[in-house]
Amino acid sequence: MTAIELKKLLVHRIAEINDISFLKAIKTILDSKTETEVLVLSAEQKAEILKSKNEIEKGLFIDQEKLDKEISKWASVG
């Protein structure tokens, strides 16, 4: 059974349940798996992010493809 099939089955089964306590228990389980955690950054981390954003705006970066090529060249020398 795929994840999509299982989700559809669960939706139909839950729709048939009228026991409010049971539904609340299911909600508690679902809430524990779907809550979004808030990432708290330190002042130093925030400063690094801002510094990085400024560097990107100034074009002071290298994209992954170019970096991979440079690393390949560097690794093959020697």
C-alpha positions as CSV (number, residue, x, y, z in Angstrom):
1,M,0.0,0.0,0.0
2,T,1.4,3.4,-1.0
3,A,1.4,6.4,1.3
4,I,-1.3,8.1,-0.8
5,E,-3.5,5.0,-0.6
6,L,-3.0,4.8,3.2
7,K,-3.8,8.4,3.6
8,K,-7.0,8.0,1.7
9,L,-8.0,5.0,3.7
10,L,-7.3,6.8,7.0
11,V,-9.3,9.8,5.9
12,H,-12.3,7.6,5.1
13,R,-12.0,5.7,8.4
14,I,-11.6,8.8,10.5
15,A,-14.7,10.3,8.8
16,E,-16.7,7.4,10.1
17,I,-15.7,7.9,13.7
18,N,-18.1,9.8,16.1
19,D,-16.2,9.2,19.4
20,I,-15.0,12.7,20.3
21,S,-12.4,11.3,22.8
22,F,-11.0,9.0,20.1
23,L,-10.9,11.8,17.5
24,K,-9.1,14.1,20.0
25,A,-6.5,11.3,20.6
26,I,-5.9,11.1,16.9
27,K,-5.6,14.9,16.7
28,T,-3.0,14.8,19.4
29,I,-1.0,12.2,17.5
30,L,-1.2,14.1,14.3
31,D,-0.3,17.4,16.0
32,S,2.9,15.8,17.4
33,K,4.0,14.9,13.9
34,T,3.0,18.1,12.1
35,E,4.0,20.9,14.4
36,T,6.6,23.3,13.0
37,E,9.6,24.0,15.1
38,V,10.8,27.5,15.4
39,L,14.5,27.9,14.9
40,V,15.9,30.4,17.3
41,L,19.2,32.0,16.1
42,S,21.8,33.6,18.2
43,A,22.9,37.2,17.5
44,E,26.1,35.8,15.9
45,Q,24.2,33.5,13.6
46,K,21.9,36.3,12.5
47,A,25.0,38.5,11.8
48,E,26.5,35.7,9.7
49,I,23.4,35.3,7.7
50,L,23.2,39.1,7.0
51,K,26.9,39.1,6.0
52,S,26.3,36.2,3.6
53,K,23.3,37.9,2.1
54,N,25.3,41.1,1.5
55,E,28.1,39.0,-0.1
56,I,25.6,37.4,-2.4
57,E,24.2,40.7,-3.4
58,K,27.7,41.9,-4.3
59,G,28.3,38.8,-6.4
60,L,30.9,37.4,-3.9
61,F,30.0,33.8,-4.3
62,I,30.6,30.8,-6.6
63,D,27.9,28.5,-7.8
64,Q,28.0,24.8,-7.1
65,E,28.8,23.8,-10.7
66,K,31.8,26.1,-10.9
67,L,33.0,25.0,-7.5
68,D,32.8,21.3,-8.5
69,K,34.9,22.1,-11.6
70,E,37.5,23.9,-9.5
71,I,37.7,21.1,-7.0
72,S,38.1,18.6,-9.7
73,K,41.0,20.6,-11.2
74,W,42.6,21.0,-7.8
75,A,42.2,17.3,-7.0
76,S,43.7,16.2,-10.3
77,V,46.8,18.3,-9.9
78,G,49.4,16.4,-8.0
